[in-house]
Amino acid sequence: MTDAALPLLIQQMLQPEFYPHAVETPVQLYQTHCSYVLLTGPYAYKLKKPVNFGFLDYSTLEKRQHFLQEELRLNQRTAAPLYQQVLAISQTGDRYQFSEGEPAEEYALQMKQFPKGCLFSEQFEAGHLDTEVMRQLAGVVADFHARTWVDDHVRSYGQVAQIRKAFDENYQQTLSYVGGPQTQTQFQETKAFSDRFFDTQSDLFAARTAADKIRECHGDLHLGNLCRWDDQLFLFDCIEFNEPFRFVDTMYDIAFLVMDLDARGRQDLGTAFLNAYAEMSGDWEGLQILPLYLSRQAYVRAKVTSFLLDDPAIDSDRRQQAFDQASAYYRLAHAYAQPALQGELLLLSGLSGSGKSTLGRTIAERQRAIILRSDAVRKHLAGVPLFERGGPELYSAEMSDRTYNRLLQLGLCLARAGYRVILDAKYDRQAYRNAAIAAAQSQEIPIRILHCQASESTLRQRLQDRQGDIADATANLVSQQLAAWQDFSTEEQTSVQAIATEEPLAEQLDAIGL
């Protein structure tokens, strides 16, 4: 039976005979505040509701057609196999049907329907998401951001006044929830954080625009808008209805997903994604602006959930659930808005194959540390694709000096922003180590050297077994690296802690507070 309160068109689309193809019965209907989605088995059909919420306007047939076409166009950037076509729906008497060449009464977006369980949100609940999947996703997002559109109009959305407008609207729209799911202190301190950020970081915003980091992004990148199907990862259901929600800093997209994972209690997955994205995109500087967008994304989720508290149609249990969810998001937004902690530099020193990258990932996922690998920094400096083997010129003395200088520059920048930063490089020369120690001490940034140690046979075996990594070192370099190693001086020894990477890492890290 169909719901008589539904529009006649939707009632008919719930009937199998409406479709020119076989369907799985019953046809399933899902509604949001602005759309109907009908699942038929082979295909999903999406229709816009004739609504106008100010930031979203589907009130006329022409606008619904336009935004369905925009949804098709934009989502084909990242999910082309899913998004098929926009279909016209005509009416004859009291019957609706898909048609061509007749006046349209409505439009529907046809999409391939992927099987249940493909959504990242579903896979998360099933325990099927791991750090490797998140690193794969980071590569997909980094590639998307590198290809997406940017021009002067898009760049204009990087102006402080333009960005700040959305923040101010969020705070204004949540005043009535202060003293409810949000405390007065949370509201004041969260707002003060973003106000201060806008007032003091104008150079950072200008640098983001100059670096073309304001782009036509996804705008709604959370677990519910990601899927894994047929060994492919798709970003779908991007923002099509509002330019200010789509013409944003690439870190706006990144923050949404990291926040979503934090809110679900999986900081390790968010950190794996964040580090992989920064490495693949080379946008480590963007991490300076990330806390602002993390707080913003959590606050928006809190706001939208708070709106349910004003809905007289929801029952008391759902109201309490909404209150608790909103409170959790407000707490998270407030936590992101706290003053940055003291940053720190961790130099992972050791020969190729000594376990530096494994150690770095382990620390990062325990501590939300940022990893800077010399292999990635070197290739970004030279314009060499990360997974392409570099020639001899990539490893010249001059290029090594440039790499270590850039590595230290980035590390200090992020440590000043409050991050624990892992510098993953051989650091086999005293000059490189001493430069890092001197710079950190001059800026009063704590620094430790973790010396990764493994036997020569283990070094060779690890390098022989290495696959799918950006590092170019091979086993035949081990003897050369051993001969070139410069021991730690007496002065350096005070900063050095040895890590035996052939032994379990957790106990060793616990012992040194990592």
C-alpha positions, 0 to 999 in steps of 0.5 A: 500500500502507498501513503495517500499523503505522498504526491501522486507521482511518488505513489505511482513510482512506488509501483513496479509497473511504472518502470521500463525495466525489471525492479526488485519489490517492494520499491523502497522510498527514502526522504530527506527534507529536500528530496525523494529517493526511490530504490528499484534494484538496478537503479535509484531515482532522485527527485527534488521536492518543491521547497525553498529554504533560502540556502537551497531553492527547488521551488520551480520546475526549472530550478529542479531541472537545473539542479538535477543537471548540476548534480549529474555534472558535478558528481560525474567528477568522482562517481561517473559510473553511478550517475546516469542521466536526468529523465523527464517525466510527463503526465497523461490524464492521471498517469505519469511516465518517463518520456521524451519530447513531451512537456515535462511535469517533473524530472528525476535523476537516474543513478545505478543502485549499489548494493547495501553495505557499500556505504562507508557509514555501513562499513564502519558500523560493520568494522570493515574500515581500516587505516589502509582503506583510509589511505586509499581514500586519501589518494582518491580525494587528493587526485580529485582536489588536484583536478577540480575547477578553480578560477577568479570567481571560485577564488573570491570565496576564499576572502575572509569576509565570505568565509566568516559569513557562514560562521556568523550565521551558524552562531546566530542560528544556534542562540536559542540552543544555548543553555540546552544542548550547548552551554554558554561557555561552549558557545562563547569560547567556540565563537571566540576561537573562530573570531580570533582566527579570522582576526589574526590569520589574514595572511594564512587565508590569503596564502590559501587563495594564492596557492589555489586551495579554494576550489570547486570541492565536494562540500559534504564529504562524510562517511554517508557520502562515500562508497566502496563498490567493485573495488572502486571508491566513490565520492557522491552526493556533493553539494550542487545547490549552493556555491558558498558550500562548494567553493571552499578550501580543500581543507574544508572537505578534509575536515568534514571526514576527519571530524566524522571519524573523530565523532565516531571515536576513531581518531586513528582512522582520521589520522591515517586519512589526514596524513596520507592526504597531506603526503599525496597532495603536498599540502602540509601547510593546509594543516594550519587552517584545519582546526578552524574547519574541524570546529566548523564542521562539528558545529554545523552537525550540532546545529542541524541536529538541534533543529530537530528539537523544534520539530513537534512531530518527533516523539520524546525518545527521538527528541532525547536522542537528538539532544544527546547527539547535538550536545556531543557535536557541540562538545567536539566543536568546543574541543577543537576550539581549545588553544593549541598545545605545545608542539613537538618535533620527533626526528625518526633517524635510521637507515632505509629499512630500519622501520621509521615509517612503520614507527611514524604511523604507529605514533601518529595514530596513537597521538594524532601526530603529523608525519613528514617523510623525506621521500614525499617532500623530496619528490614534491620539491622536484615535481616527481610523482610520488610512486615514480622512481626518481633518477640520480639527480633526485638524490644529489647532495644539493637536492638532499640539502633542499629536502632536509631544509624543507622538511625542517621548515614544514616541521617547525611551522606545524609545531608552532601551530601546536602539532606533534610533528614526525620528521621521517628521514635517515638523518644520517648526517650530524649537520642535518640533525644539528640544524634541526636541534638548533632551530627547535631550541631557538624557537623553544620547541621540544625535540627528540630523536628516535633512532630506529635500529635493526640488524643489517639482515633485517634492513636488507630483507625489509627493502627486498620485501617493500612494495607499493611505497614511495621510497626508492631505496633498495637493498643494494644501498644498505652497505653504502648507507652503513659506511656513510652513517655519522654517529651521534655526538655527545651533545646529540646523545641527550636528545636520542632515544633508541627504538628496536624496531625488530621488537614490539613497538607499543611497550617501547612507546609507552615507556617514553610517553608516546 
